């Protein structure tokens, strides 16, 4: 009996040590303007919020072993920031594209100090008060943004819950986008604005799927309405991807999606483009809320 008790004690102790060691690989890395969760020597995710930057954003979002899913400032579109949010036009002013020289857009997305909560289970919360305006002119739109990042699951996957409430602070606020093909002055690339993901160069062969809309062959550009889209594939033998789900109470839900799959550039991009089909008009004091669930997962 004593031998059995001894063996069980050794097994339980060894298991406990293993769990502690596995858990202890996770740690926080905080720098001025960023917070990252690391797993040993690899970053799991990093949120960049320094006010000298154009937009607060997540990059990198990684799979196990440091395989990076996102691309920050690619040569073709240096204003793409991994996982980020940007309006296109507010009252006719461009908040999306930036000058390649100054790295600034005509419209400013600005924020003050970010309130950060780091939890013992390696989950985190970010609270930002964001303003949209032109230099030396009054703010036309405010945003209260709350981002909750879960602790990693046993398989390494994690969830980002994005919650933003926008309020008009001008008499009239028009949120607009480049017109769609078939509209006056429409462009083949029209319709983008809002939450977006630019996938890494290594993800150029990823495929988009949706449980609601069959995608048998993925063209270079794709638009449809659905609750959820998953962009997934393999990076050096590691399978995984990013899935975004639209909240049913969001404006224009199920959301219109804009998906790009160009293996030549390469450009792998997807976005729940809330105002894709028509501009949104607000009057002073009018508000609306957008919520998304973003899951970085393994297959």
SERO-406838 format. One record per residue (C-alpha): residue in three letters; z negated, x negated, y negated. Coordinates in Angstrom, 3 decimals. Layout:
SERO-406838
SITE   code         zz         xx         yy
SITE    Ala          Z          X          Y
...
This chain:
SERO-406838
SITE   code         zz         xx         yy
SITE    Unk      0.000      0.000      0.000
SITE    Unk     -0.912     -2.833     -2.397
SITE    Unk      2.470     -4.431     -1.674
SITE    Unk      4.295     -1.196     -2.520
SITE    Unk      2.335     -0.810     -5.764
SITE    Unk      3.117     -4.425     -6.662
SITE    Unk      6.858     -3.951     -6.013
SITE    Unk      6.962     -0.721     -8.063
SITE    Unk      5.090     -2.445    -10.912
SITE    Unk      7.604     -5.316    -10.914
SITE    Unk     10.552     -2.885    -10.906
SITE    Unk      9.126     -0.780    -13.742
SITE    Unk      8.196     -3.839    -15.781
SITE    Unk     11.642     -5.390    -15.306
SITE    Unk     13.348     -2.108    -16.250
SITE    Unk     11.143     -1.782    -19.316
SITE    Unk     11.945     -5.358    -20.402
SITE    Unk     15.648     -4.675    -19.889
SITE    Unk     15.522     -1.552    -22.050
SITE    Unk     13.622     -3.367    -24.787
SITE    Unk     16.106     -6.217    -24.708
SITE    Unk     19.054     -3.806    -24.823
SITE    Unk     17.525     -1.904    -27.729
SITE    Unk     16.553     -5.077    -29.553
SITE    Unk     20.225     -6.089    -29.784
SITE    Unk     20.619     -3.451    -32.512
SITE    Unk     19.561     -4.501    -35.993
SITE    Unk     20.257     -3.774    -39.646
SITE    Unk     22.214     -6.089    -41.927
SITE    Unk     21.824     -5.111    -45.561
SITE    Unk     23.557     -6.889    -48.414
SITE    Unk     23.972     -5.931    -52.071
SITE    Unk     26.539     -3.141    -51.868
SITE    Unk     26.631     -2.643    -48.090
SITE    Unk     24.650     -1.672    -45.015
SITE    Unk     25.768     -2.533    -41.485
SITE    Unk     24.412     -1.790    -38.053
SITE    Unk     24.920     -4.733    -35.723
SITE    Unk     24.789     -5.085    -31.956
SITE    Unk     24.024     -8.720    -31.311
SITE    Unk     26.711    -10.690    -33.140
SITE    Unk     29.038     -7.689    -33.509
SITE    Unk     29.122     -5.054    -36.262
SITE    Unk     28.923     -1.452    -35.034
SITE    Unk     29.691      0.087    -38.436
SITE    Unk     29.416     -0.878    -42.089
SITE    Unk     29.170      1.339    -45.178
SITE    Unk     30.353     -0.329    -48.398
SITE    Unk     28.958      1.208    -51.568
SITE    Unk     28.972     -1.484    -54.251
SITE    Unk     29.785      0.071    -57.609
SITE    Unk     32.294     -2.704    -58.332
SITE    Unk     34.492     -1.230    -55.598
SITE    Unk     37.088      1.513    -56.103
SITE    Unk     35.671      3.933    -53.534
SITE    Unk     32.634      3.952    -51.248
SITE    Unk     33.909      3.611    -47.682
SITE    Unk     33.235      2.731    -44.064
SITE    Unk     34.774     -0.484    -42.764
SITE    Unk     34.663     -1.683    -40.140
SITE    Unk     34.142      1.098    -37.650
SITE    Unk     34.030     -0.740    -34.340
SITE    Unk     34.159     -0.134    -30.634
SITE    Unk     31.894     -2.017    -28.245
SITE    Unk     32.405     -5.752    -28.391
SITE    Unk     33.568     -5.677    -32.005
SITE    Unk     36.998     -4.070    -31.488
SITE    Unk     37.825     -2.801    -34.977
SITE    Unk     39.325      0.673    -35.415
SITE    Unk     39.801      0.692    -39.198
SITE    Unk     41.862     -1.261    -41.740
SITE    Unk     40.646     -2.011    -45.237
SITE    Unk     43.263     -2.694    -47.926
SITE    Unk     46.370     -3.240    -45.752
SITE    Unk     49.301     -4.933    -47.530
SITE    Unk     51.410     -1.761    -47.688
SITE    Unk     48.661      0.411    -49.218
SITE    Unk     45.785     -1.762    -50.496
SITE    Unk     44.019      1.388    -51.749
SITE    Unk     43.446      2.501    -48.143
SITE    Unk     39.801      1.776    -47.326
SITE    Unk     39.165      2.331    -43.618
SITE    Unk     37.341      5.675    -43.651
SITE    Unk     37.119      6.944    -47.223
SITE    Unk     37.498      9.969    -49.514
SITE    Unk     39.821     10.249    -52.490
SITE    Unk     41.453     13.067    -54.400
SITE    Unk     45.106     12.526    -55.331
SITE    Unk     45.487     14.251    -58.727
SITE    Unk     42.748     15.813    -60.827
SITE    Unk     44.176     17.544    -63.905
SITE    Unk     47.369     15.517    -63.456
SITE    Unk     45.595     12.119    -63.314
SITE    Unk     46.086      9.934    -60.215
SITE    Unk     42.834      9.009    -58.453
SITE    Unk     44.462      7.712    -55.240
SITE    Unk     46.962      4.905    -55.854
SITE    Unk     45.792      1.776    -57.646
SITE    Unk     47.463     -0.972    -59.630
SITE    Unk     48.069     -3.916    -57.310
SITE    Unk     47.008     -6.256    -60.100
SITE    Unk     43.828     -4.594    -61.395
SITE    Unk     42.967     -2.676    -58.190
SITE    Unk     42.097      0.298    -60.384
SITE    Unk     43.515      3.814    -60.446
SITE    Unk     44.122      5.855    -63.599
SITE    Unk     41.321      8.212    -62.601
SITE    Unk     37.901      6.743    -61.875
SITE    Unk     35.707      7.581    -58.900
SITE    Unk     32.281      6.340    -59.950
SITE    Unk     28.734      6.495    -58.578
SITE    Unk     25.304      5.099    -59.333
SITE    Unk     22.724      3.663    -56.983
SITE    Unk     23.061      4.947    -53.425
SITE    Unk     19.917      6.332    -51.794
SITE    Unk     19.729      4.821    -48.292
SITE    Unk     17.430      5.801    -45.438
SITE    Unk     17.302      3.502    -42.403
SITE    Unk     15.541      4.941    -39.385
SITE    Unk     13.765      3.215    -36.502
SITE    Unk     16.235      4.707    -34.013
SITE    Unk     19.117      3.032    -35.925
SITE    Unk     20.385      6.203    -37.519
SITE    Unk     20.937      6.213    -41.281
SITE    Unk     21.460      8.518    -44.246
SITE    Unk     23.329      7.874    -47.504
SITE    Unk     23.071     10.048    -50.611
SITE    Unk     25.519      9.545    -53.493
SITE    Unk     26.115     11.303    -56.795
SITE    Unk     29.835     10.808    -57.485
SITE    Unk     31.707     11.498    -60.730
SITE    Unk     35.438     11.861    -61.356
SITE    Unk     36.739     11.062    -64.815
SITE    Unk     39.091      9.010    -66.966
SITE    Unk     37.688      5.994    -68.833
SITE    Unk     35.898      6.973    -72.059
SITE    Unk     36.404     10.668    -71.325
SITE    Unk     33.968     13.308    -70.051
SITE    Unk     33.432     13.835    -66.341
SITE    Unk     35.624     16.655    -65.001
SITE    Unk     34.246     16.922    -61.453
SITE    Unk     30.971     15.925    -59.811
SITE    Unk     30.171     15.485    -56.142
SITE    Unk     26.920     15.365    -54.206
SITE    Unk     27.678     13.473    -50.990
SITE    Unk     25.346     13.150    -48.006
SITE    Unk     26.409     11.042    -45.026
SITE    Unk     24.356     10.976    -41.827
SITE    Unk     25.156      8.342    -39.202
SITE    Unk     23.663      8.877    -35.757
SITE    Unk     22.146      6.169    -33.613
SITE    Unk     24.593      4.915    -30.967
SITE    Unk     24.650      6.820    -27.677
SITE    Unk     24.240      5.069    -24.339
SITE    Unk     28.006      4.556    -24.164
SITE    Unk     28.076      3.124    -27.696
SITE    Unk     29.668      6.132    -29.393
SITE    Unk     28.241      7.377    -32.695
SITE    Unk     28.707     10.279    -35.104
SITE    Unk     29.141     10.366    -38.881
SITE    Unk     28.395     13.722    -40.523
SITE    Unk     30.010     13.993    -43.946
SITE    Unk     28.746     16.663    -46.357
SITE    Unk     30.089     16.896    -49.919
SITE    Unk     29.609     19.539    -52.608
SITE    Unk     31.999     19.464    -55.584
SITE    Unk     31.347     21.123    -58.950
SITE    Unk     33.753     21.515    -61.877
SITE    Unk     32.348     20.240    -65.176
SITE    Unk     35.458     20.953    -67.278
SITE    Unk     36.764     24.361    -68.330
SITE    Unk     39.566     24.002    -65.801
SITE    Unk     39.926     21.555    -62.916
SITE    Unk     43.129     21.386    -60.884
SITE    Unk     43.011     19.434    -57.624
SITE    Unk     46.588     18.653    -56.698
SITE    Unk     48.756     16.523    -54.415
SITE    Unk     52.323     15.237    -54.228
SITE    Unk     54.456     18.330    -53.445
SITE    Unk     55.565     18.909    -49.872
SITE    Unk     59.173     18.791    -48.668
SITE    Unk     60.845     22.049    -49.661
SITE    Unk     58.745     22.430    -52.823
SITE    Unk     60.069     21.481    -56.295
SITE    Unk     60.013     17.659    -56.535
SITE    Unk     58.777     17.559    -52.947
SITE    Unk     58.519     14.285    -51.054
SITE    Unk     58.520     13.515    -47.347
SITE    Unk     55.087     11.953    -47.803
SITE    Unk     53.646     14.843    -49.828
SITE    Unk     50.402     16.666    -49.243
SITE    Unk     47.751     13.974    -48.824
SITE    Unk     44.305     14.109    -50.467
SITE    Unk     40.722     14.033    -49.268
SITE    Unk     38.966     12.405    -46.320
SITE    Unk     41.231      9.846    -44.617
SITE    Unk     41.287      7.184    -41.929
SITE    Unk     43.593      4.162    -41.869
SITE    Unk     43.516      2.741    -38.367
SITE    Unk     43.757     -0.970    -37.728
SITE    Unk     46.953     -2.858    -36.986
SITE    Unk     45.721     -3.249    -33.406
SITE    Unk     45.670      0.562    -33.117
SITE    Unk     49.372      0.992    -33.879
SITE    Unk     50.039      2.428    -30.405
SITE    Unk     47.268      5.021    -30.597
SITE    Unk     48.193      8.659    -30.024
SITE    Unk     46.963     11.739    -31.871
SITE    Unk     45.803     14.773    -29.906
SITE    Unk     44.360     18.158    -30.807
SITE    Unk     42.822     20.721    -28.454
SITE    Unk     44.556     23.502    -30.404
SITE    Unk     48.039     22.101    -31.039
SITE    Unk     50.050     20.387    -28.272
SITE    Unk     51.550     17.080    -29.455
SITE    Unk     54.089     16.214    -26.777
SITE    Unk     56.031     13.681    -28.813
SITE    Unk     54.512     12.218    -31.921
SITE    Unk     57.013     11.843    -34.776
SITE    Unk     56.467      9.469    -37.667
SITE    Unk     54.951     12.241    -39.782
SITE    Unk     53.222     15.350    -38.513
SITE    Unk     51.564     18.309    -40.244
SITE    Unk     49.758     21.259    -38.672
SITE    Unk     46.518     23.251    -38.988
SITE    Unk     43.674     22.746    -36.512
SITE    Unk     39.918     22.340    -36.305
SITE    Unk     39.983     18.871    -34.761
SITE    Unk     42.178     15.802    -34.271
SITE    Unk     41.469     12.758    -32.123
SITE    Unk     43.372      9.488    -32.638
SITE    Unk     42.723      7.247    -29.645
SITE    Unk     44.106      4.500    -27.453
SITE    Unk     43.414      0.970    -26.270
SITE    Unk     42.611     -2.229    -28.179
SITE    Unk     42.732     -5.283    -25.933
SITE    Unk     41.732     -3.189    -22.947
SITE    Unk     38.919     -1.303    -24.734
SITE    Unk     39.612      2.431    -24.784
SITE    Unk     38.390      4.566    -27.649
SITE    Unk     39.201      6.214    -30.939
SITE    Unk     38.089      8.402    -33.833
SITE    Unk     37.815     12.178    -33.717
SITE    Unk     37.400     14.293    -36.869
SITE    Unk     36.340     17.941    -36.733
SITE    Unk     36.621     20.327    -39.653
SITE    Unk     33.660     22.627    -40.372
SITE    Unk     34.655     26.314    -40.030
SITE    Unk     33.226     27.122    -43.492
SITE    Unk     35.406     24.522    -45.234
SITE    Unk     38.041     25.635    -47.702
SITE    Unk     41.331     26.415    -45.936
SITE    Unk     39.786     26.017    -42.479
SITE    Unk     41.271     25.402    -39.960
SITE    Unk     42.320     22.473    -42.074
SITE    Unk     45.889     21.230    -42.571
SITE    Unk     46.287     17.735    -41.096
SITE    Unk     48.586     14.936    -42.187
SITE    Unk     49.260     12.341    -39.492
SITE    Unk     51.374      9.182    -39.711
SITE    Unk     52.449      7.139    -36.697
SITE    Unk     54.796      4.334    -37.729
SITE    Unk     54.787      1.422    -35.302
SITE    Unk     57.147     -0.682    -37.431
SITE    Unk     55.012     -0.951    -40.567
SITE    Unk     52.613     -0.473    -38.705
SITE    Unk     50.862      2.527    -40.260
SITE    Unk     48.509      4.710    -38.269
SITE    Unk     46.810      7.239    -40.543
SITE    Unk     45.282     10.693    -40.327
SITE    Unk     43.570     13.039    -42.723
SITE    Unk     42.234     16.603    -42.942
SITE    Unk     44.130     17.295    -46.163
SITE    Unk     42.275     20.298    -47.535
SITE    Unk     44.736     20.977    -50.401
SITE    Unk     47.908     20.051    -48.536
SITE    Unk     49.520     23.472    -48.795
SITE    Unk     48.602     24.336    -52.388
SITE    Unk     46.603     23.008    -55.361
SITE    Unk     43.031     24.205    -55.865
SITE    Unk     41.895     25.518    -59.248
SITE    Unk     38.282     25.600    -60.394
SITE    Unk     36.591     26.818    -63.566
SITE    Unk     33.527     25.238    -65.148
SITE    Unk     30.489     25.525    -62.877
SITE    Unk     32.483     26.581    -59.807
SITE    Unk     31.605     24.703    -56.613
SITE    Unk     32.809     24.273    -53.056
SITE    Unk     31.599     22.335    -50.032
SITE    Unk     33.401     20.190    -47.448
SITE    Unk     31.817     19.129    -44.160
SITE    Unk     33.272     16.997    -41.386
SITE    Unk     32.060     15.465    -38.159
SITE    Unk     33.543     12.039    -37.397
SITE    Unk     32.951     10.655    -33.915
SITE    Unk     33.724      7.054    -32.972
SITE    Unk     33.982      7.288    -29.210
SITE    Unk     34.911      5.574    -25.953
SITE    Unk     37.192      7.006    -23.306
